[in-house]
Amino acid sequence: MAYAKSLLEMGKQFIHHLNGDWSVAIFDFKERELFLARDPLGYTSLYYYSRENSFYFSSSIKSLLHLKNYRKQLNELHLIRNLTLWNDNQTLHETYYKNIYSLPPAHTLSVKNKILTLQKYWPDKEYPVIKYKQLQQYVDEMQEIFTCAVKSRVNSSPSVASMLSGGLDSSAVSYIAADLLKEQKNILQLSATYHYLKKRYLLYRKTRTGF
């Protein structure tokens, strides 16, 4: 309902105001148009299959493979592209199955009058390089953006678990998430994935995060 309300208020441009990992499908009964969109970095999945008078889409490719009017065929060229690291725009669009396509990250797909229109929506402009006079200003902005990104994801679920790899990325995310969830009185579960992590390192992590 929130997506539909945003579409009515801002039109298709509402996707520029979404944050986090998402994919959306909205059917406009008035215009008889199906609108699909995928988040800029492509952390979600959205697949589709079109044949004659039918159009199917799903967040799981398995759903499309079980369609009665679809016959499994290997997309050999796509397989070769991936095996040889031959990456191009077509690689993002195709899948290992012929005629089943993946909506690329930062793209929309409109289906109207049997016509499919694929369009890239991000980046929608050139972003200038930001230069500050003091190093601390870079640190402050990075922390603000990073905290906002973590917050938009922990708010999507009543319970959150974080798996630590021992690197800086997961450690930083877990630290920020723990601080945010502490205010909401939720529990953040931490688990180490590498057996060779030192006990002192784990104790330090537990002390810093509060878990």
C-alpha positions as CSV (number, residue, x, y, z in Angstrom):
1,M,0.0,0.0,0.0
2,A,2.9,2.4,0.8
3,Y,4.3,1.8,-2.7
4,A,1.0,2.4,-4.4
5,K,0.3,5.6,-2.5
6,S,3.8,6.9,-3.4
7,L,3.2,6.0,-7.0
8,L,-0.1,8.0,-7.0
9,E,1.6,11.0,-5.4
10,M,4.9,11.2,-7.2
11,G,4.5,8.9,-10.2
12,K,7.3,6.5,-11.2
13,Q,9.8,8.9,-9.7
14,F,8.9,7.6,-6.3
15,I,11.6,4.9,-6.7
16,H,14.3,7.7,-6.2
17,H,13.0,8.1,-2.7
18,L,13.3,4.4,-1.7
19,N,16.2,3.3,0.5
20,G,17.6,-0.1,1.3
21,D,17.2,-3.4,-0.5
22,W,13.9,-3.6,-2.4
23,S,12.1,-4.7,-5.5
24,V,8.6,-3.5,-6.4
25,A,5.8,-4.5,-8.8
26,I,2.8,-2.3,-9.3
27,F,-0.1,-2.7,-11.7
28,D,-1.9,0.5,-12.8
29,F,-5.4,-0.6,-13.6
30,K,-6.2,2.8,-15.2
31,E,-3.3,2.7,-17.6
32,R,-3.3,-1.1,-17.9
33,E,0.4,-1.0,-17.2
34,L,2.7,-3.2,-15.1
35,F,5.6,-1.5,-13.5
36,L,8.6,-3.4,-12.1
37,A,11.7,-1.9,-10.4
38,R,14.8,-3.1,-8.6
39,D,17.0,-1.4,-6.1
40,P,20.2,0.4,-7.4
41,L,22.7,-2.1,-6.2
42,G,20.7,-5.2,-7.0
43,Y,20.6,-6.9,-3.6
44,T,17.2,-8.2,-4.4
45,S,16.2,-10.4,-7.3
46,L,13.5,-10.0,-9.9
47,Y,13.1,-12.4,-12.8
48,Y,10.6,-12.4,-15.7
49,Y,9.4,-14.5,-18.6
50,S,7.3,-13.3,-21.5
51,R,5.6,-15.4,-24.1
52,E,2.9,-14.5,-26.6
53,N,0.0,-13.0,-24.5
54,S,1.5,-13.9,-21.1
55,F,4.0,-12.2,-18.8
56,Y,5.3,-13.8,-15.6
57,F,7.6,-12.4,-13.0
58,S,8.9,-13.5,-9.6
59,S,11.6,-12.8,-7.0
60,S,12.6,-16.5,-7.4
61,I,13.7,-18.0,-10.6
62,K,12.4,-21.4,-9.4
63,S,8.8,-20.2,-9.7
64,L,9.3,-19.5,-13.4
65,L,10.9,-22.8,-14.1
66,H,7.8,-24.6,-12.8
67,L,5.5,-22.8,-15.3
68,K,3.7,-25.3,-17.5
69,N,4.3,-23.4,-20.7
70,Y,8.0,-23.0,-20.1
71,R,10.6,-25.6,-21.3
72,K,14.0,-25.6,-19.6
73,Q,16.8,-24.7,-22.0
74,L,20.4,-23.9,-21.1
75,N,21.5,-20.4,-22.1
76,E,24.9,-21.5,-23.3
77,L,26.2,-18.1,-24.2
78,H,25.5,-16.8,-20.8
79,L,27.3,-19.8,-19.3
80,I,30.3,-19.1,-21.4
81,R,30.3,-15.4,-20.5
82,N,30.4,-16.2,-16.8
83,L,33.0,-18.9,-17.1
84,T,35.3,-16.6,-19.1
85,L,34.6,-13.5,-17.0
86,W,33.2,-11.9,-20.1
87,N,31.1,-9.3,-18.2
88,D,28.9,-6.9,-20.0
89,N,25.4,-5.4,-19.7
90,Q,23.9,-8.4,-21.3
91,T,25.3,-10.6,-18.5
92,L,23.3,-8.7,-16.0
93,H,20.1,-9.1,-18.0
94,E,20.2,-12.7,-18.9
95,T,20.1,-15.9,-16.8
96,Y,21.3,-19.5,-17.2
97,Y,17.9,-20.3,-18.7
98,K,16.9,-19.2,-22.2
99,N,14.1,-16.6,-22.3
100,I,14.1,-16.0,-18.6
101,Y,15.6,-12.7,-17.8
102,S,16.7,-10.8,-14.7
103,L,15.8,-7.2,-14.2
104,P,19.2,-5.5,-13.9
105,P,20.0,-3.4,-10.8
106,A,18.9,0.2,-11.0
107,H,16.4,-0.6,-13.8
108,T,12.7,-0.4,-14.3
109,L,10.5,-2.5,-16.6
110,S,7.2,-1.3,-17.9
111,V,4.8,-3.8,-19.6
112,K,2.0,-2.1,-21.6
113,N,0.1,-3.2,-24.7
114,K,2.4,-6.3,-25.0
115,I,5.4,-3.9,-25.2
116,L,8.3,-4.3,-22.7
117,T,10.3,-1.1,-22.0
118,L,13.5,-1.5,-20.0
119,Q,15.0,1.7,-18.6
120,K,17.9,2.5,-16.3
121,Y,16.9,5.0,-13.6
122,W,20.1,5.4,-11.5
123,P,22.4,7.2,-11.4
124,D,20.1,9.8,-12.7
125,K,22.7,12.6,-12.8
126,E,26.4,13.3,-12.3
127,Y,27.3,13.7,-8.7
128,P,30.1,16.2,-7.9
129,V,33.1,15.2,-6.0
130,I,32.8,16.5,-2.4
131,K,35.9,18.1,-1.0
132,Y,36.2,19.2,2.6
133,K,38.8,21.3,4.3
134,Q,39.1,19.0,7.4
135,L,39.5,15.3,7.5
136,Q,37.0,15.0,10.4
137,Q,34.3,16.2,8.0
138,Y,34.8,13.2,5.8
139,V,34.6,10.9,8.8
140,D,31.4,12.6,10.1
141,E,29.6,12.3,6.7
142,M,30.7,8.7,6.2
143,Q,29.4,7.8,9.7
144,E,26.1,9.5,9.0
145,I,25.6,7.7,5.6
146,F,26.7,4.4,7.0
147,T,24.5,4.6,10.1
148,C,21.5,5.5,7.9
149,A,22.1,2.5,5.6
150,V,22.3,0.1,8.6
151,K,19.2,1.7,10.2
152,S,17.1,1.2,7.1
153,R,17.8,-2.5,7.1
154,V,17.5,-3.3,10.8
155,N,14.1,-1.6,10.9
156,S,12.7,-4.1,8.3
157,S,12.6,-7.1,10.7
158,P,11.6,-7.4,14.4
159,S,14.7,-9.6,15.1
160,V,18.1,-9.2,13.5
161,A,21.1,-11.6,13.5
162,S,24.6,-10.6,12.4
163,M,27.3,-13.1,11.3
164,L,30.8,-11.9,11.8
165,S,33.5,-12.8,9.3
166,G,36.4,-11.3,11.2
167,G,36.8,-8.4,8.8
168,L,36.1,-4.7,9.2
169,D,32.9,-4.7,7.1
170,S,30.8,-7.1,9.2
171,S,32.3,-5.7,12.4
172,A,31.4,-2.2,11.6
173,V,27.8,-3.1,10.6
174,S,27.3,-5.2,13.7
175,Y,28.6,-2.4,16.0
176,I,26.2,0.2,14.5
177,A,23.3,-2.2,14.4
178,A,23.9,-3.1,18.1
179,D,23.8,0.5,19.1
180,L,20.6,1.1,17.1
181,L,18.9,-2.0,18.5
182,K,19.8,-1.2,22.0
183,E,17.5,1.8,21.9
184,Q,14.7,-0.4,20.6
185,K,15.4,-3.1,23.2
186,N,15.8,-5.7,20.5
187,I,18.4,-8.5,20.6
188,L,21.3,-8.7,18.1
189,Q,22.8,-12.2,17.9
190,L,26.5,-12.4,16.9
191,S,28.3,-15.5,15.7
192,A,31.8,-15.9,14.5
193,T,32.4,-17.9,11.3
194,Y,36.1,-18.5,11.6
195,H,37.4,-20.9,14.1
196,Y,40.8,-19.3,14.3
197,L,39.6,-16.0,15.8
198,K,41.3,-15.3,19.0
199,K,39.4,-15.4,22.3
200,R,40.6,-11.9,23.1
201,Y,39.2,-10.6,19.8
202,L,35.8,-12.1,20.6
203,L,35.8,-10.7,24.1
204,Y,36.6,-7.3,22.7
205,R,33.7,-7.5,20.2
206,K,31.4,-8.6,23.0
207,T,32.4,-5.7,25.1
208,R,32.1,-3.1,22.4
209,T,28.7,-4.3,21.2
210,G,27.2,-5.2,24.5
211,F,26.5,-8.8,23.5
